[in-house]
Amino acid sequence: MDKELFERGLRIRKDVMGADYVERSLENASDYERGFQEDFITAFGWGAIWSREGQTRQQRSILNLGMLAGMGRFHEFRGHLRGALNNGLTREEVRELMIQIAGYCGMPTGLECFRAAKEVFAEIDKDA
């Protein structure tokens, strides 16, 4: 693993997803999956991709939410929704994004997005 890429990715991943979430993910990784978490998720995904110029973190968050919804990956959608809010997207912007997802990916996908957002917003509001 490229140590510099890992450290860069770890900083960005914590900024976007929250330090507690990232630390739990890394701590809970088994020996079997540790290399995947460190090398691919953190170093490659966050260090190599998210650190590139050309898109803002908000743009990357919007793109991720659309792709994750389109693939039906709502566990990851929830995490990246929190990240999108950390990156400065408003709940109103997220609503508009989910309406567009519903138009392009189908109403059932849009409904799942709204369910996921309702859960995430409730958790955030409870912790506030």
N, C-alpha and C positions, 0 to 999 in steps of 0.2 A: 504494500500500500504506500502511496505517496503521502508522506506525513504532512507536507504543506497543504496539499489538496484536502486531506482529511480535516485539518484544523480550520481551513477556510470554510469548508462545508459545514463543520460543526457550529461555527459562529453563525452562519446564515440560517441553518436549520433551527438553532435556538432562537434567533431573532424572529423567525416567521412562525414556528410551531409552538414556541414557549420552552424555556429551559427545563421545567419540570417534566413536560411530556417527552422531550428528547432524552433526558437522563433516564427516565423510566424505561423507554424503549431500548436503550443501550444496556441498562442493567438487567432487564428481563430477557435479553437475547440469550438463548442457549449457546453452548459451544458450537453446536451444529449450524446455527444461523448467524453467529457473530461476524464472520467474514462478510456475509451478505450485507448486514447492517452497516458495517464500517466501510467496506470497500465500495459497494455499489450504491447503497442509499445515501450515505453521508459524503464520501469522497467524490463519487461520480455524479450522483443526482444533485446534491446540494453544492458541492465544491466546484465541479466542472460545468454543470448546466446552469444552476441558479446564479452563479457569479459572472456569467457572460454579460457583456454589454449588448445593447440593442433592444432590451425590454426592461421595463420597470418591474419591481416586485409585484405591484398591483396587476400589471398586465399578465405576468406569469401566473398569479393566483387566479385570475379570470379564466385563463386558458386551462389551467389544471382543473378547476371546478367543472368546466364544460366537458372536458375529456373524461373525468371520473364519473360524472353523471351519465354521459353517453355509454360508458362501459358498465354502468350499474354497480360501481364500486362505492357504495354509500358509507362504509366504514371509513375509507380514506377521504371521501367527500366531507364528512364531518370534521375530520382533522384539518383538512385544507380550508374549510370554511372558517375555522378559528384563525388559521394563518392569514386568510384574506382580510379578516377584520384587523388582525395585528398589522397587516400591511396598509391599512388605512381605508379599505372599502367600507362603505356605510351599509347599514341594513337595507336601506332603500335601493342602493346599487345592487346588492345581492338579490333582492326581490326581482329587479328587472332582468338580471342575469338568469334567474330561475324561470322566469316567464319565457325568455328566449330559448332556454333549454327545452322547455315544454313544447314550444313551437317546432323545434328542429328534431328533438329526440322522442317526442310523444308525450301525451298527457300523463300516462302512468309514471314516466320518469320525472316529469315536473312535480307530480304529487309526492313522490319519494323525496325530491329535493326540499320541498316545503316541509315535509315531516322532519327531515334531518335538521333543517334550519330551526324549526320550532324547538327541537330538543337542545340544540347547541345554544340558542338564545336563552332558553330557560336555565340552563346550567350557568351561563355567564351572568345572568341577572341574579341568580341565587348567590353566586360568589361575590357579587358587587356590594 
